[in-house]
Amino acid sequence: MGSQEYNRTLNYQYDTLGNITDKTGVGSMQYGAGNAGPHAVTSINHGATFDYDANDNMLQGKERTIAWTSADQPYLLTKNN
């Protein structure tokens, strides 16, 4: 079995807070909407959105739901269809 060479260039762009705002293969990302903190992704240009509670815990996004304890520990992760 011969070796296969892999050559791909990935490009990233960042905002002044250090958040990735654009990434090859993903697209543009937005941060800080709603209850989300300044470093929490709230949407990606291909339609994925992310929701957070008042403690910046992700509640749902990218086909998954997360439940949290009162101590901010995740206790249930559900993959949505």
C-alpha positions as a Python dict, from the first residue, in 0.01 Angstrom:
ca = {
    (1, 'M'): (0, 0, 0),
    (2, 'G'): (160, 327, -113),
    (3, 'S'): (163, 646, 83),
    (4, 'Q'): (-83, 915, -12),
    (5, 'E'): (21, 1277, -1),
    (6, 'Y'): (-222, 1521, 156),
    (7, 'N'): (-188, 1885, 69),
    (8, 'R'): (-456, 2134, 169),
    (9, 'T'): (-446, 2499, 266),
    (10, 'L'): (-671, 2616, 548),
    (11, 'N'): (-738, 2985, 593),
    (12, 'Y'): (-856, 3149, 914),
    (13, 'Q'): (-965, 3505, 994),
    (14, 'Y'): (-996, 3647, 1346),
    (15, 'D'): (-1166, 3945, 1507),
    (16, 'T'): (-1002, 4176, 1762),
    (17, 'L'): (-1116, 3948, 2050),
    (18, 'G'): (-938, 3649, 1897),
    (19, 'N'): (-1254, 3473, 1775),
    (20, 'I'): (-1233, 3286, 1445),
    (21, 'T'): (-1463, 3476, 1209),
    (22, 'D'): (-1401, 3272, 896),
    (23, 'K'): (-1252, 2927, 838),
    (24, 'T'): (-1198, 2728, 519),
    (25, 'G'): (-1464, 2458, 490),
    (26, 'V'): (-1685, 2611, 760),
    (27, 'G'): (-1747, 2968, 648),
    (28, 'S'): (-1821, 3274, 857),
    (29, 'M'): (-1907, 3262, 1226),
    (30, 'Q'): (-2089, 3516, 1443),
    (31, 'Y'): (-2050, 3560, 1818),
    (32, 'G'): (-2225, 3706, 2122),
    (33, 'A'): (-2593, 3731, 2019),
    (34, 'G'): (-2868, 3683, 2279),
    (35, 'N'): (-2743, 3533, 2609),
    (36, 'A'): (-2411, 3427, 2455),
    (37, 'G'): (-2088, 3575, 2579),
    (38, 'P'): (-1842, 3750, 2347),
    (39, 'H'): (-1654, 3428, 2265),
    (40, 'A'): (-1957, 3202, 2215),
    (41, 'V'): (-2045, 3112, 1855),
    (42, 'T'): (-2410, 3195, 1788),
    (43, 'S'): (-2432, 3117, 1417),
    (44, 'I'): (-2240, 2975, 1125),
    (45, 'N'): (-2318, 3089, 772),
    (46, 'H'): (-2445, 2749, 655),
    (47, 'G'): (-2746, 2780, 887),
    (48, 'A'): (-2635, 2633, 1219),
    (49, 'T'): (-2738, 2841, 1519),
    (50, 'F'): (-2644, 2803, 1886),
    (51, 'D'): (-2840, 2908, 2196),
    (52, 'Y'): (-2702, 2973, 2546),
    (53, 'D'): (-2841, 3026, 2894),
    (54, 'A'): (-2762, 3321, 3122),
    (55, 'N'): (-2446, 3141, 3245),
    (56, 'D'): (-2308, 3106, 2889),
    (57, 'N'): (-2381, 2731, 2881),
    (58, 'M'): (-2471, 2609, 2532),
    (59, 'L'): (-2830, 2479, 2533),
    (60, 'Q'): (-2862, 2375, 2173),
    (61, 'G'): (-2682, 2390, 1844),
    (62, 'K'): (-2570, 2185, 1548),
    (63, 'E'): (-2834, 1913, 1598),
    (64, 'R'): (-2771, 1862, 1970),
    (65, 'T'): (-2931, 1970, 2297),
    (66, 'I'): (-2744, 1998, 2627),
    (67, 'A'): (-2899, 2002, 2976),
    (68, 'W'): (-2703, 2147, 3268),
    (69, 'T'): (-2705, 2099, 3646),
    (70, 'S'): (-2735, 2393, 3886),
    (71, 'A'): (-2354, 2367, 3922),
    (72, 'D'): (-2310, 2434, 3548),
    (73, 'Q'): (-2210, 2075, 3470),
    (74, 'P'): (-2357, 1909, 3159),
    (75, 'Y'): (-2567, 1605, 3252),
    (76, 'L'): (-2758, 1520, 2935),
    (77, 'L'): (-2650, 1552, 2573),
    (78, 'T'): (-2908, 1464, 2309),
    (79, 'K'): (-2852, 1435, 1936),
    (80, 'N'): (-3153, 1574, 1751),
    (81, 'N'): (-3255, 1425, 1420),
}
